[in-house]
Amino acid sequence: MAEKKKTNKRVLEGVVVSNAPDKTIVVQVERRFLHPRYKKTVTKHKKFMAHDPENACNVGDRVRIIEHRPLSRRKRWMLVEILERAKRL
């Protein structure tokens, strides 16, 4: 039987904002939290460069990425799956 191995790697979900480089996507991850003093919901964004070996993603796709060994200077994430395709007009 195939068993899933437990890993300590982080898994993030976000939206692809760029796919211009070859086999690379830029994923913007949104994080929401409550401000400790003002008790207001704050939204923070961070961009991660991820490896997309088949060039399968387009801008606007919702994807899941996982931590990976360094592939280049800024690329330390790998595409796991495409959760939702972008809606085209």
Order of alpha helices (4+ residues) and beta strands (2+ residues): beta-beta-beta-beta-beta
